[in-house]
Amino acid sequence: MDLAQILIIAALGVAIVAFIIVRQSRDYGKQLEQLDPKKKKPREFGVYTLDEVAKHNKRDDAWIIVQHKETKEYRVYDVTDYVDEHPGGESILKNIGGDATEGFHGPQHPITTYLMVEEYCIGKLAEGEAPPTAASS
């Protein structure tokens, strides 16, 4: 192999390495953008009916109702972005589209859960609305 061939191979190797580095840094940048809290969809505090909440009963569109322990107000949470992070795995899906109060206030949740979940609060149930189990008790 002569010097010209060695230089061509070396230049080609450098170009390939540079391409890989540029591509990985671009992919990393995209991942960081997705984690940026400013990129999350804005949540507006609203008033919802049971029927409206019931429509959000899928993994990629997951709302739950939880009765606040102190105020007894029924709050609505959009937990779609939290489903895959939930330490309890698939159990979060058990009550999507409905009342998750009993499971939410269970012994498996530390006190910090109550603070963390507020970021997902999107509103409350309409006046006079209560989940069926709560209305009958």
N, C-alpha and C positions, 0 to 999 in steps of 0.2 A: 504494500500500500504506500502510495506516495503522499507527500505533505498536503497536496490539494485535497485528496480524498479524506484525509484525517480532519482537515479544517471543515470540510462540508459536513461530515458526520457530527463533529463537535457543534457546529452552528445549528444543525438540525436538532440535536439533543437539547441545546439551550432553548430553542424555539418551543419545543414540546413542553419542557419544564415551565417556561414562562406562560404558555397557554393554560396549563393545568393550574398554576397559581392564580392567574387572573380569573379563571372560571370558578374556582373554589371560593375566592374572596367575594365574587359577585353572588354566589349562592348563599354565602354566610350573611351578606348584607340583606338579602331577601328574608332570611330567617329572622334577623334582628328586627326588620320592619314589621313582621307578623307579631312579634312579641311586644312591640311598642304599644303602651296602653292608649296612646292617642289614636291608634288605628282601630281600636275596638269600636263596635257600633255604639253610638250614644244611647243611653237609656233615659227614657222620659218617664216620670212618675205619673201614672194614670189610674183610672178607676175601671175595673173590669168585672164582667159578669161571670158566673160559673160556666156558661156556655162558651164564652170567649176563651177562657182558660182551657177548657176541654179540647179545643181545636189544636192546642200546642202539646201534642202527646206523642211526639217522635223524638228519637235520639238527636236529630239535627234541628229540632225545634221543641225544646223541653221547658215547660213552665210548671211550677208547683205552687200550691197554696200552703202557707204555714201560719197558724194562729200564734201571734206574739204572746209570750208567757205573761207579761205584765199588763199590757194594755188590752189583751184579748181581741185585738184587731186582726182580721185575716189579711195577710200581706201576700202579694203575688211576686214570685221570683222567676226570672228567666235564667235558668241554669244550663242553657245550651252550651256555653263556653266552658262549663265546669265538668260536664259529664265525663270526659276522658281523664280528668285529674282527680276525680272522686276516689278517696282512699278505700271506700267500701265497694269499689268496682260497680258492677251492674245494679246493685241494690238501689241506686239513685233513680233508676228507670221505673221502679215498681209503681210509683205514684205520679208519674208525670201526667200533666193534664188534669190533675185533681189535688185532693188534700193529702199532704205529706206530713201533717202535724205530728202524728203519733211517732213515726219513724224519726223525724227530725229531733224531737225532744227525748229520744232514747238515750240510754246510758253510754252508748258507743261514741257519742259526740262530746268532745271537750268544750268547756266554756268559750274557748276562742272561736268555735264554729259560729256562734251567734254574732260575733263581730265580723268575721270574714264574709258571711252570707249577705251582709248589708250591701255589698258592692253589686249584688245581683238583683236587688229589690227594684221592681219596676212599677209598683203601685199597690193598690189594695182592692179588696172585693167591694162591689157596689153596696150602698146602704141597703140593709135588709137581706143581703145574700149571705148564705153560710153553706158550707159543704153538707151534704145529706146526713152524714153521721153526726155532725155537730148539731144540726137542726133538730134531730130526734133525741138528743141526749139532754 
